[in-house]
Amino acid sequence: MNLEDRVMAIMCQVFEVDKVTPDISQKNCERWDSLRHLTLASELEEAFDIELEPEEIAEMVDFSHVVETLQSKL
């Protein structure tokens, strides 16, 4: 499973939805609230064995930013 697929699977789990598309963002996903945002960051840290800085977490406002942040850590 590639990075994007792994991120989508984690997002589906965190946001409790059946499917996530690459255009998902805080603006178009009503389940992407502040609590789930922190949960997403925590799940990503655990899944990829990384540590995210608060600034990085704040910048992860959509799928592409999440992937870019992870790619910079791996």
C-alpha positions, 0 to 999 in steps of 0.5 A, a space after each residue: 500500500 502506498 503512502 496516499 492509500 495509507 493516509 486515505 485509510 487512516 482518514 476513513 477511520 478517523 472521520 468515520 466515513 466509507 471513502 475519502 478522495 484526494 480533494 478532502 479538506 477541512 472545508 468540505 468534510 464536516 467531520 473534520 473538526 478540531 478533535 478529529 484533526 488531533 486524532 488524525 495527527 496522532 494516528 499518522 504519528 503512530 502509523 508512520 512512526 514519526 513525530 509531528 510539530 505543532 506547526 506541521 499539524 496546523 498546516 495539515 488542512 487537506 489531503 495534499 498537505 497531509 501527504 506533503 508533511 508525511 513525505 518530508 518526514 519519511 
